Amino acid sequence: MIGVIVKTAREVEELDEDWIPSAFSASELSGAFEKVIGFVPTAEEFCYEEGDVLIYFTIDDLATPRAITFNCTMAGGQVEIVKSITSLLGAKIYDSEAGAFVSAEDV
């Protein structure tokens, strides 16, 4: 799955053409990653790999993050990591395959 973690209360069809996601605080983002994967990202693009878990992350801006793109197979440990980060950030996941937002509970 290629997905994007963003803060929104709206559905895709409710978004304006020029919609910009709400920013996460840098400390909120750092705290979520540290709690879930054990470290704070220092680069906007990185790969998390441990055992059978492999997730590629791209954070759009470490100073003022608005979106976190991830690429992985949504199975096993990958699901739990993505769900946990999303939940801690109070965000939703945009599923590029479905073309819709899904909550962490629905992944």
Beta strands, then each sheet from edge to edge (+ up, - down):
strand 1: 2-6
strand 2: 45-50
strand 3: 53-59
strand 4: 68-71
strand 5: 92-95
strand 6: 100-102
sheet 1: 2+ 3- 4+ 1- 5+ 6-
end
